[in-house]
Amino acid sequence: MSPSSVQDLSGSRLRIFLFMAWRNLWRYPVRSLLTVCALSGGLAMVIFNASLMTGMTRQMVVYATEVSTGHIQVHRQAFADDQDLYATLPWPWLEAIEADFPQLHVAPRLYAAGLASTTETSTGVMIRAVDAERERAVTRMLGQVRQGEVALGVIDETEQGIARYGVAVGAQLARNMRLAPGDELVLVTQAADGSIGNALFVVTAVLNPMELNFDRMGVVMSLEAYRQLMFLEEGFHELAILLDDLDQLEAIQMALQDKLALLEQQTPLDEWGGPVQVRNWKELNPAVSEMLAVSNSMTLIIGLIIVALASLGMLNTMLMAVHERTREFGILMAIGMKKHWLLVMVLLEALCLSLLSAVIGALLGSWLGLRMEDTGIDFSDMMPDGYDWGGIIFEPVMKGWLEPSHVLYASLMMIVVALLASLIPSWRSIRLKPVEAMR
Amino acid sequence: MSAFFRYLALLMLLPSLALARDADALMRHIDGLWRGKTSQATMTMTVTTRRYERAMTMQAWSRGKHYSLIVIEQPVKDKGVATLKVEQNIWNYLPKINRVTKVPSSMMAGSWMGSHFTNDDLVKESTFEDDYDSQITFEGERDGQAIIEITSIPKPDAAVVWGKVVMTIDQQVLAPYRAWYYDEEGTLIRTLVFDQWQQQEDRTIPMRLSLTPQDKPGESTVITYHDIVFDIPLDTDFFSLKTLKRGRITP
């Protein structure tokens, strides 16, 4: 016999066995269908879960970066550690960085602690001053409006001729102080020169929850209003940077570090403020980046558990199938069937089952995942202000994100696990002794 | 037998009771030193931080331990900024924007007018007698001065910031030398030094108070009294938001 005819022979044999396996499956259609249901249902759940997790991590990255943090932030150490008012970066550095990195979007920010009062209440607040135009290019902070319309310029003047600037406030702060757009807010702080900074403001907008602290005590104003309140001219506290291409994160971070070191050589900074720190969003939000790091393994583990449980159905079906066909197998062996062909036949049965389940499960799971991309799960009844993780507040709507590769991997995982489960019954079939089996 | 022990216990307890009473009387004396029934004072507060040094001249009025009013006269930038204290409440009047703001209880630990004193100092300083259990812990000569050392521990239910306050007082004129403020862990947080003693009617008053925080070397707040008069006619009406809003503050 030539090698090709052997192959032909085994190829046609395989076809015959495949045919037999398929026919064998439908000897008990209800049982097989139930197994297909269990496996495909399991697979659909795995795909659905993966799409939810992917959606959540994507949402987390967006919230941890684009909403208010940016991808990279630059601070002086004393500001990062203690919010030291005087730990500033000089204004000329902003232009120097913008000139050297035209591909980046940068936004300078200033901060201060203060006391906010209305006629009824007063409370401690965190003042954040932004350059509205640059800020809009970097984050969506000023776009997250719940009420009113963000306007940070001079709104009007009092009878004594004092200009009132507009401010936007956090939602929780607005609720605690019963603030609504149009209300007056008095801010009292200790200005940089030690004097008592005080000024009148008008609330123009209430912002949606973004960060825990900001929501409770945040007041956003313009750089100009800040300067008039705080008498702090030297520089800014924070530089938020947005990248168009996230793959360059590390490279840009390094380049920024070098550039800042060069700038520091040209204009040495005061020693109290400490060195300049360039940190990316993962370093800024370790809780979120750790969450992202474990989410892939979590998806895998949850998937394995679901698939393993579904495969128990497969194990049961195949055990039954082998058990009730003991006599049949005995006869087959008696008329000269090779044991390993018997094994192949049983495994082919399992393969048919799992392939069928994979197709149905993948379709069902993808459909569910795609639906989640559109509608998502809305928790806003339970958590109207979203939930927070590591100080960042997330939308109460969970959206899915279907990755085609996840569908493929989940289906492969299901097929492999199901086949592994069916190895046990098939192994039993070849250990049969023909005479005993026929008895 | 048991009667004997009770007698012995009583005998041992007596001196400490007497001492405790003495300490309370001393603290009451210290509490009232700058106050009298009513008082009016002019003083300069110099705040030195590593970033700036600022001197503020102000007028202060008080009536009993519950009412006080402080108005800044210098520098021009802060002229007219007033702080009113009525019992446990503090209000600030800001003439530039013509508004009165209340200092919330959450800000009591915050700095008062940029100094190293807290808002809480303004409210709580007067209640040594009410909030602390004081005991004489040393009596005798130290650094060539005959002193009494009084240690004050907050009463269990008192809402105070300090874990312990130790003060040394001159045995003769009963004026304070120094006070050390400790937190609940027993770490020294700040030291208050009293000097430039001056005889005022029936009492000796330190005219200068220097506060140095322990964690910020080189920083300090010094309050120097220029003049102080007691028992002038001052109504409780004077210590009101109305007075604050009137702008020009005179009794």
Interface residues (C-beta under 8 A of the other chain):
Chain A: Y86 L115 S117 T121 S122 T123 G124 T158 Q160 I162 V186 V188 Q190 A192 D193 G194 S195 I196 N198 A199 L200 W272
Chain B: V47 T49 R50 R51 Y52 R54 P75 K77 D78 V81 N92 L94 K96 I97 N98 R99 T101 K102 V103 P104 S106 M107 G110 S111 M113 G114
